[in-house]
Amino acid sequence: MALGLPWPAAAQRRSQPPGEKPKAPIVQGLGCAEQRAGSPSTWWLVRASNADAAPPGPFHISQVEKAKGAALGTNVFRLIGETDFLSVEELLKSGERSRFTTADTANASGQLRAGRKVLVKGLLVVSGDVGGEQRINLMSVVSLADSCG
């Protein structure tokens, strides 16, 4: 029997040499949540601030309060992994979620709604395609205001 590091630590060591920046850094930013029509619909962070490096874990109340007064920007990010931050009704319409969960058991925060000013945290994924679409794979969403006005 081989002894060594627990699996997550061992996997992380193999995948990232010491001192190398992660390929998908954790970032945070604020902007306006926008849902675009399509099949399926997509979610975007528009009028967004820069995606700044962020520590892992939840937002501290001081970060949320500071973001409430912060100015919006001109960036656009496609949001992915958004389902858990939608309303229960929207979560159940997403993909095949209604096949394995109910309104009573759905894990949905309701923080991501079209037109809201939101603070987001997640992994920044930049497409290698022409145009280099920037996506944020969501880890946390906090609604700052009901509108972006």
DACORGI-V781605 format. One record per helix or strand of 2 or more residues. SS is the DSSP state (~ for helix, > for strand). FROM is the first residue (numbers start at 1). TO is the last residue. Records with the same first field share a line. If there is no record, write none. Layout:
SS = FROM-TO  FROM-TO
This chain:
~ = 7-15  61-68  83-85  88-93  97-100
> = 26-36  42-48  52-53  75-80  117-126  134-145
